[in-house]
Amino acid sequence: MLIKIIGAIILIWLAFLLFGWVFKALGTLIVIALIVTAGVAVFGAIKGKSGQRHIKP
């Protein structure tokens, strides 16, 4: 009986460990995506001001 309880505690601990890794990775990816998106927006704004593009008929 004691071995089953210890096994259940270990399984629950491993599940929480796995969920923690997943959420940490997702948080890191979200931060990277925000930085890249902001960089692309700034680059587009700077590049757009330097050369005016017109639609040719």
trRosetta pair geometry for C-beta under 8 A, 3 or more apart (Angstrom, degrees):
i j d omega theta_ij theta_ji phi_ij phi_ji
1 4 5.8 -53 -155 31 34 112
1 5 6.8 32 150 -16 65 104
2 5 5.7 -54 -152 35 36 111
2 6 6.3 33 152 -16 68 106
3 6 5.7 -54 -145 40 32 110
3 7 6.1 36 153 -21 65 107
4 7 5.6 -53 -145 38 29 114
4 8 6.3 31 154 -20 64 105
5 8 5.7 -53 -148 35 30 111
5 9 6.4 31 152 -19 64 105
6 9 5.7 -53 -148 36 32 112
6 10 6.4 33 152 -19 65 105
7 10 5.7 -54 -148 36 31 111
7 11 6.4 31 154 -18 65 105
8 11 5.7 -53 -146 37 32 111
8 12 6.3 31 155 -17 65 105
9 12 5.8 -54 -147 38 30 110
9 13 6.3 33 153 -20 64 107
10 13 5.6 -54 -147 37 31 113
10 14 6.3 31 155 -18 65 105
11 14 5.7 -54 -146 37 31 111
11 15 6.4 34 153 -22 64 104
12 15 5.6 -52 -149 33 32 114
12 16 6.5 30 154 -15 65 104
13 16 5.9 -56 -150 38 31 108
13 17 6.2 34 151 -22 65 108
14 17 5.4 -52 -145 36 33 116
14 18 6.3 35 155 -20 65 104
15 18 5.8 -54 -149 36 30 110
15 19 6.4 27 154 -15 64 107
16 19 5.7 -54 -144 40 33 110
16 20 6.2 38 154 -24 65 106
17 20 5.7 -54 -150 33 28 114
17 21 6.7 28 153 -17 62 103
18 21 5.8 -53 -151 34 32 110
18 22 6.4 31 153 -19 65 106
19 22 5.6 -54 -146 37 34 112
19 23 6.2 26 159 -13 68 108
20 23 6.1 -59 -144 41 27 104
20 24 6.1 28 158 -19 64 110
21 24 5.8 -58 -145 38 28 111
21 25 6.2 27 157 -18 65 108
22 25 5.9 -58 -150 37 28 109
22 26 6.3 25 154 -17 64 108
23 26 5.6 -51 -142 39 34 112
23 27 6.2 38 156 -21 65 105
24 27 5.7 -53 -148 35 30 113
24 28 6.5 31 153 -18 63 105
25 28 5.7 -54 -149 36 31 112
25 29 6.3 30 154 -17 65 107
26 29 5.7 -55 -145 39 32 111
26 30 6.3 35 154 -22 66 104
27 30 5.7 -52 -147 33 31 112
27 31 6.6 30 154 -17 64 104
28 31 5.8 -55 -151 35 32 110
28 32 6.4 30 152 -16 65 106
29 32 5.6 -53 -145 39 33 111
29 33 6.2 35 154 -21 66 106
30 33 5.6 -54 -146 37 30 112
30 34 6.4 32 154 -20 64 104
31 34 5.8 -54 -149 34 31 111
31 35 6.5 29 154 -17 64 105
32 35 5.8 -56 -149 37 32 110
32 36 6.3 28 155 -16 67 107
33 36 5.8 -55 -143 40 30 109
33 37 6.1 32 157 -20 65 109
34 37 5.8 -55 -144 38 28 112
34 38 6.3 27 157 -17 64 107
35 38 5.9 -56 -147 38 29 109
35 39 6.3 30 153 -20 63 108
36 39 5.6 -56 -148 37 31 113
36 40 6.3 30 155 -18 66 105
37 40 5.8 -54 -147 36 30 109
37 41 6.4 30 154 -18 64 107
38 41 5.7 -55 -147 37 32 112
38 42 6.3 30 156 -17 66 106
39 42 5.9 -55 -145 38 30 108
39 43 6.1 29 156 -17 65 109
40 43 5.7 -54 -143 40 30 112
40 44 6.1 32 156 -20 64 108
41 44 5.7 -55 -146 38 28 111
41 45 6.3 28 155 -20 63 106
42 45 5.7 -54 -146 35 31 111
42 46 6.4 26 156 -14 65 106
43 46 6.0 -57 -146 39 29 107
43 47 5.9 23 158 -14 66 113
44 47 5.8 -57 -135 44 27 107
44 48 5.8 31 161 -25 64 111
45 48 5.8 -53 -140 35 24 113
45 49 6.7 24 159 -20 59 106
46 49 6.2 -59 -155 31 29 108
46 50 6.9 24 155 -21 63 108
47 50 6.1 -58 -152 30 33 110
47 51 7.3 -26 171 30 65 97
48 51 7.7 -94 -151 59 23 66
48 53 7.8 -70 -140 6 73 106
